[in-house]
Amino acid sequence: MTDNEAPGNPGAFFFFMAESVVSAGVVVVRRADDGWRVLLLRVYNYWDFPKGRVEPGEDALTTARRETREETTLDDLDFAWGESFIDTAPYGREKKVARYFLARTAAVSISLPVNPELGKPEHHEWQWCDWETASLRVPERLVPVLNWAQDQLDG
């Protein structure tokens, strides 16, 4: 048995990342006349999907829903592709892992509400992007997340 084979189930591989998940978010998509659009949020020069830290007693999907609502005011998320997710590779000094789910919305416009702890919105800008534009904006570590979301939609 290799180091990453499931005990008692040779050949079945599993990953230990689940215990490292420290944030969770949603790749939010909406249907446009010419295809899917994905929501990106910008803070300074960094584009990302809505996400935030998993709080004690909260599961990743609950966090993802809460953070998306808090950061964008979106409350009509439809997890039409189920509760499947993708985890990022560990990143940053703390080797954080973010878990992303996929959901669609009918909303065309969102709001960036003031975060009461910061006294200002967490993000500076939002944009609905086509896949190509999104892939040019997100950091390299999020390209696999973007590709996964597109595969889910195409599948």
Backbone as CSV, one residue per row, in Angstrom:
resi,resn,N_x,N_y,N_z,CA_x,CA_y,CA_z,C_x,C_y,C_z
1,MET,0.850,-1.189,0.000,0.000,0.000,0.000,0.889,1.245,0.000
2,THR,0.562,2.225,-0.838,1.323,3.465,-0.869,0.798,4.413,0.204
3,ASP,1.508,5.508,0.411,1.142,6.455,1.469,-0.222,7.101,1.288
4,ASN,-0.686,7.214,0.053,-1.965,7.892,-0.135,-3.091,6.944,-0.543
5,GLU,-2.903,5.627,-0.334,-3.996,4.691,-0.561,-4.875,4.639,0.670
6,ALA,-6.155,4.468,0.442,-7.105,4.402,1.547,-6.890,3.105,2.325
7,PRO,-6.785,3.176,3.657,-6.602,1.973,4.461,-7.739,0.987,4.227
8,GLY,-7.384,-0.269,4.022,-8.388,-1.298,3.825,-9.021,-1.286,2.443
9,ASN,-8.563,-0.401,1.585,-9.123,-0.307,0.239,-7.987,-0.014,-0.739
10,PRO,-7.079,-1.007,-0.953,-5.934,-0.788,-1.833,-6.373,-0.302,-3.205
11,GLY,-5.642,0.626,-3.734,-5.963,1.175,-5.050,-6.908,2.360,-4.997
12,ALA,-7.594,2.569,-3.875,-8.490,3.725,-3.726,-7.696,4.859,-3.095
13,PHE,-7.537,5.918,-3.813,-6.722,7.018,-3.332,-7.587,8.106,-2.713
14,PHE,-7.050,8.761,-1.718,-7.761,9.864,-1.086,-6.760,10.944,-0.754
15,PHE,-7.264,12.107,-0.474,-6.410,13.241,-0.190,-6.697,13.750,1.208
16,PHE,-5.705,14.326,1.828,-5.815,14.807,3.199,-6.209,16.268,3.268
17,MET,-6.442,16.899,2.123,-6.715,18.325,2.088,-7.947,18.735,2.866
18,ALA,-8.948,17.905,2.935,-10.215,18.285,3.554,-10.021,18.846,4.947
19,GLU,-9.070,18.296,5.708,-8.853,18.790,7.065,-8.121,20.124,7.068
20,SER,-7.567,20.532,5.913,-6.823,21.778,5.822,-7.666,22.937,5.310
21,VAL,-8.923,22.678,4.957,-9.757,23.734,4.388,-9.956,24.834,5.420
22,VAL,-9.540,26.032,5.072,-9.714,27.151,5.988,-10.646,28.212,5.421
23,SER,-10.933,28.127,4.127,-11.912,29.050,3.566,-12.744,28.307,2.527
24,ALA,-13.904,28.862,2.255,-14.812,28.240,1.297,-15.535,29.334,0.538
25,GLY,-15.834,29.043,-0.717,-16.505,30.027,-1.542,-17.282,29.389,-2.667
26,VAL,-17.790,30.254,-3.529,-18.626,29.808,-4.628,-18.127,30.428,-5.927
27,VAL,-18.010,29.586,-6.943,-17.837,30.075,-8.306,-19.267,30.332,-8.777
28,VAL,-19.624,31.606,-8.854,-20.989,31.996,-9.213,-21.034,32.250,-10.716
29,VAL,-21.997,31.613,-11.373,-22.162,31.787,-12.816,-23.585,32.235,-13.127
30,ARG,-23.735,32.854,-14.275,-25.063,33.196,-14.779,-25.040,33.025,-16.288
31,ARG,-26.194,32.701,-16.822,-26.328,32.492,-18.261,-26.549,33.844,-18.933
32,ALA,-25.753,34.145,-19.945,-25.926,35.338,-20.764,-26.353,34.884,-22.156
33,ASP,-26.734,35.814,-23.001,-27.180,35.465,-24.348,-26.123,34.690,-25.127
34,ASP,-24.869,35.011,-24.888,-23.787,34.376,-25.653,-22.954,33.396,-24.831
35,GLY,-23.501,32.882,-23.741,-22.782,31.874,-22.955,-22.754,32.207,-21.479
36,TRP,-22.009,31.403,-20.737,-21.907,31.586,-19.296,-20.981,32.734,-18.949
37,ARG,-21.291,33.385,-17.834,-20.438,34.410,-17.245,-20.128,33.980,-15.822
38,VAL,-18.930,34.302,-15.370,-18.499,33.959,-14.024,-18.235,35.255,-13.261
39,LEU,-18.638,35.283,-12.001,-18.490,36.481,-11.171,-17.107,36.512,-10.535
40,LEU,-16.412,37.617,-10.739,-15.131,37.846,-10.080,-15.236,39.106,-9.232
41,LEU,-14.582,39.072,-8.086,-14.512,40.216,-7.183,-13.066,40.681,-7.104
42,ARG,-12.865,41.994,-7.105,-11.511,42.536,-7.042,-11.288,43.276,-5.733
43,VAL,-10.160,42.978,-5.105,-9.660,43.776,-3.993,-8.224,44.147,-4.376
44,TYR,-7.950,45.444,-4.417,-6.689,45.963,-4.944,-6.486,45.409,-6.345
45,ASN,-5.393,44.677,-6.620,-5.202,44.145,-7.981,-5.422,42.635,-8.029
46,TYR,-6.163,42.107,-7.093,-6.357,40.668,-6.948,-7.817,40.300,-7.208
47,TRP,-8.043,39.435,-8.180,-9.385,38.963,-8.528,-9.605,37.574,-7.956
48,ASP,-10.787,37.320,-7.428,-11.098,36.033,-6.807,-12.611,35.827,-6.882
49,PHE,-13.039,34.677,-6.419,-14.460,34.359,-6.282,-14.881,34.719,-4.860
50,PRO,-16.157,34.889,-4.596,-16.588,35.136,-3.215,-16.166,33.963,-2.321
51,LYS,-15.532,34.287,-1.205,-15.111,33.231,-0.268,-14.756,33.856,1.071
52,GLY,-14.652,33.002,2.087,-14.248,33.472,3.399,-13.901,32.311,4.305
53,ARG,-13.430,32.658,5.475,-12.956,31.674,6.448,-14.098,30.830,6.999
54,VAL,-13.856,29.530,7.087,-14.818,28.613,7.699,-14.783,28.854,9.204
55,GLU,-15.929,29.177,9.772,-16.011,29.457,11.207,-16.232,28.168,11.988
56,PRO,-15.836,28.143,13.260,-16.033,26.934,14.081,-17.498,26.488,14.066
57,GLY,-17.711,25.185,13.875,-19.048,24.632,13.857,-19.754,24.760,12.518
58,GLU,-19.099,25.339,11.532,-19.697,25.580,10.224,-19.058,24.635,9.206
59,ASP,-19.875,24.061,8.322,-19.283,23.256,7.255,-18.964,24.165,6.075
60,ALA,-18.175,23.654,5.138,-17.684,24.474,4.032,-18.814,25.026,3.157
61,LEU,-19.848,24.230,2.896,-20.942,24.717,2.051,-21.711,25.849,2.732
62,THR,-21.938,25.724,4.028,-22.611,26.790,4.773,-21.785,28.068,4.716
63,THR,-20.467,27.932,4.895,-19.578,29.089,4.798,-19.651,29.710,3.411
64,ALA,-19.592,28.876,2.386,-19.605,29.377,1.011,-20.868,30.187,0.730
65,ARG,-22.012,29.669,1.164,-23.287,30.390,0.979,-23.278,31.714,1.752
66,ARG,-22.864,31.664,3.012,-22.851,32.860,3.864,-21.924,33.926,3.306
67,GLU,-20.719,33.527,2.961,-19.745,34.498,2.461,-20.191,35.129,1.141
68,THR,-20.783,34.334,0.280,-21.260,34.888,-0.986,-22.364,35.906,-0.732
69,ARG,-23.279,35.588,0.169,-24.361,36.526,0.508,-23.778,37.798,1.153
70,GLU,-22.832,37.635,2.077,-22.249,38.792,2.768,-21.448,39.683,1.823
71,GLU,-20.742,39.091,0.870,-19.860,39.864,0.002,-20.548,40.422,-1.244
72,THR,-21.686,39.819,-1.631,-22.312,40.213,-2.903,-23.807,40.509,-2.796
73,THR,-24.432,40.195,-1.692,-25.883,40.259,-1.451,-26.669,39.228,-2.265
74,LEU,-25.994,38.333,-2.986,-26.700,37.299,-3.744,-27.322,36.297,-2.787
75,ASP,-28.623,36.081,-2.944,-29.304,35.122,-2.067,-30.147,34.124,-2.854
76,ASP,-29.923,34.069,-4.170,-30.701,33.151,-4.998,-29.844,32.035,-5.598
77,LEU,-28.752,31.693,-4.941,-27.842,30.692,-5.492,-28.526,29.346,-5.689
78,ASP,-28.320,28.767,-6.850,-28.855,27.459,-7.198,-27.667,26.524,-7.425
79,PHE,-27.498,25.557,-6.533,-26.402,24.590,-6.637,-26.872,23.446,-7.540
80,ALA,-27.115,23.795,-8.803,-27.697,22.868,-9.782,-26.791,21.684,-10.087
81,TRP,-25.513,21.799,-9.787,-24.558,20.724,-10.047,-24.259,19.936,-8.774
82,GLY,-25.106,20.097,-7.779,-24.945,19.367,-6.532,-23.939,20.029,-5.608
83,GLU,-23.444,19.268,-4.685,-22.518,19.797,-3.683,-21.075,19.413,-3.991
84,SER,-20.786,19.146,-5.257,-19.408,18.834,-5.624,-18.559,20.082,-5.425
85,PHE,-17.275,19.876,-5.252,-16.380,20.989,-4.960,-14.991,20.678,-5.480
86,ILE,-14.153,21.693,-5.464,-12.737,21.550,-5.755,-11.971,22.309,-4.696
87,ASP,-10.878,21.732,-4.234,-9.988,22.383,-3.275,-8.784,22.934,-4.020
88,THR,-8.312,24.088,-3.609,-7.077,24.622,-4.180,-5.898,23.861,-3.598
89,ALA,-4.788,23.958,-4.265,-3.542,23.481,-3.668,-3.237,24.433,-2.502
90,PRO,-2.514,23.968,-1.500,-2.147,24.867,-0.389,-1.405,26.097,-0.917
91,TYR,-1.712,27.259,-0.351,-1.099,28.501,-0.816,-0.792,29.426,0.346
92,GLY,0.062,30.391,0.082,0.425,31.387,1.084,1.369,30.827,2.136
93,ARG,1.786,31.723,3.026,2.705,31.309,4.105,2.082,30.284,5.023
94,GLU,0.764,30.396,5.220,0.068,29.475,6.127,-0.338,28.181,5.438
95,LYS,-0.074,28.073,4.133,-0.472,26.895,3.351,-1.977,26.656,3.470
96,LYS,-2.742,27.736,3.262,-4.200,27.670,3.323,-4.740,26.883,2.137
97,VAL,-5.928,26.344,2.325,-6.650,25.659,1.248,-8.039,26.281,1.185
98,ALA,-8.487,26.574,-0.028,-9.839,27.102,-0.226,-10.655,26.049,-0.974
99,ARG,-11.883,25.869,-0.551,-12.811,24.929,-1.192,-13.863,25.747,-1.929
100,TYR,-14.072,25.417,-3.199,-15.059,26.136,-4.014,-16.155,25.202,-4.503
101,PHE,-17.379,25.706,-4.424,-18.564,25.044,-4.946,-19.002,25.826,-6.190
102,LEU,-19.907,25.266,-6.958,-20.403,25.917,-8.160,-21.901,26.158,-8.027
103,ALA,-22.329,27.388,-8.303,-23.757,27.715,-8.240,-24.077,28.767,-9.291
104,ARG,-25.329,28.779,-9.706,-25.758,29.789,-10.661,-26.724,30.754,-9.989
105,THR,-26.833,31.911,-10.606,-27.750,32.944,-10.155,-28.440,33.531,-11.374
106,ALA,-29.583,34.123,-11.162,-30.275,34.844,-12.225,-29.923,36.330,-12.170
107,ALA,-29.280,36.755,-11.098,-28.979,38.178,-10.892,-27.978,38.674,-11.934
108,VAL,-28.218,39.868,-12.413,-27.297,40.503,-13.348,-26.417,41.492,-12.593
109,SER,-26.999,42.131,-11.596,-26.288,43.138,-10.812,-26.155,42.656,-9.374
110,ILE,-25.042,43.016,-8.757,-24.838,42.692,-7.344,-24.473,43.967,-6.601
111,SER,-24.409,43.860,-5.297,-23.955,44.974,-4.455,-22.728,44.521,-3.689
112,LEU,-21.882,45.466,-3.373,-20.727,45.201,-2.525,-20.978,45.928,-1.206
113,PRO,-21.667,45.256,-0.275,-22.065,45.939,0.959,-20.880,46.246,1.873
114,VAL,-21.106,47.174,2.768,-20.094,47.536,3.755,-19.952,46.398,4.764
115,ASN,-18.719,45.976,4.981,-18.423,44.990,6.007,-18.363,45.735,7.335
116,PRO,-19.212,45.363,8.319,-19.250,46.105,9.583,-17.911,46.111,10.328
117,GLU,-17.126,45.063,10.178,-15.824,45.009,10.864,-14.809,45.939,10.217
118,LEU,-14.914,46.128,8.899,-13.960,46.970,8.174,-14.443,48.405,8.025
119,GLY,-15.756,48.595,8.059,-16.324,49.920,7.838,-16.350,50.302,6.369
120,LYS,-16.105,49.339,5.502,-16.114,49.556,4.057,-16.342,48.208,3.377
121,PRO,-16.672,48.199,2.080,-16.821,46.918,1.384,-15.498,46.150,1.369
122,GLU,-15.586,44.829,1.365,-14.379,43.999,1.310,-13.716,44.058,-0.057
123,HIS,-14.499,44.376,-1.094,-13.975,44.388,-2.456,-14.192,45.746,-3.099
124,HIS,-13.365,46.052,-4.090,-13.432,47.337,-4.773,-14.303,47.310,-6.021
125,GLU,-14.450,46.117,-6.596,-15.132,46.032,-7.893,-15.614,44.603,-8.103
126,TRP,-16.629,44.464,-8.951,-17.094,43.146,-9.373,-17.298,43.166,-10.869
127,GLN,-17.223,41.983,-11.477,-17.446,41.916,-12.914,-17.875,40.505,-13.313
128,TRP,-18.830,40.445,-14.237,-19.193,39.181,-14.876,-18.258,39.011,-16.058
129,CYS,-17.511,37.915,-16.080,-16.504,37.699,-17.119,-16.802,36.437,-17.920
130,ASP,-16.410,36.455,-19.194,-16.427,35.207,-19.946,-15.220,34.385,-19.466
131,TRP,-15.156,33.134,-19.876,-14.102,32.240,-19.372,-12.710,32.754,-19.687
132,GLU,-12.523,33.258,-20.908,-11.195,33.716,-21.311,-10.739,34.905,-20.464
133,THR,-11.621,35.877,-20.306,-11.273,37.049,-19.494,-10.998,36.642,-18.060
134,ALA,-11.837,35.774,-17.511,-11.640,35.316,-16.134,-10.288,34.617,-15.981
135,SER,-9.924,33.792,-16.944,-8.655,33.060,-16.833,-7.452,33.993,-16.870
136,LEU,-7.599,35.157,-17.493,-6.516,36.134,-17.523,-6.449,36.965,-16.243
137,ARG,-7.555,37.050,-15.518,-7.607,37.888,-14.315,-7.262,37.143,-13.027
138,VAL,-7.714,35.901,-12.901,-7.498,35.192,-11.635,-6.035,34.806,-11.490
139,PRO,-5.560,34.682,-10.253,-4.188,34.222,-10.053,-4.042,32.767,-10.525
140,GLU,-2.834,32.388,-10.810,-2.561,31.055,-11.352,-3.156,29.936,-10.498
141,ARG,-3.172,30.106,-9.184,-3.682,29.052,-8.311,-5.185,28.814,-8.482
142,LEU,-5.904,29.802,-9.076,-7.345,29.653,-9.280,-7.720,29.179,-10.684
143,VAL,-6.758,29.076,-11.583,-7.056,28.596,-12.928,-7.636,27.177,-12.890
144,PRO,-7.099,26.253,-12.082,-7.731,24.927,-12.012,-9.176,24.980,-11.513
145,VAL,-9.488,25.901,-10.629,-10.861,26.064,-10.131,-11.754,26.538,-11.276
146,LEU,-11.285,27.499,-12.013,-12.034,28.018,-13.162,-12.254,26.916,-14.200
147,ASN,-11.209,26.141,-14.490,-11.327,25.042,-15.456,-12.313,23.983,-14.973
148,TRP,-12.272,23.665,-13.676,-13.198,22.706,-13.093,-14.643,23.190,-13.270
149,ALA,-14.880,24.464,-12.974,-16.234,25.013,-13.089,-16.710,24.927,-14.544
150,GLN,-15.848,25.277,-15.472,-16.231,25.220,-16.877,-16.532,23.781,-17.293
151,ASP,-15.736,22.831,-16.819,-15.985,21.407,-17.111,-17.332,20.961,-16.554
152,GLN,-17.678,21.431,-15.353,-18.973,21.072,-14.762,-20.125,21.581,-15.637
153,LEU,-19.979,22.783,-16.136,-21.023,23.376,-16.979,-21.118,22.690,-18.330
154,ASP,-19.986,22.295,-18.863,-19.957,21.634,-20.172,-20.384,20.174,-20.091
155,GLY,-20.247,19.590,-18.874,-20.527,18.168,-18.688,-21.955,17.897,-18.665
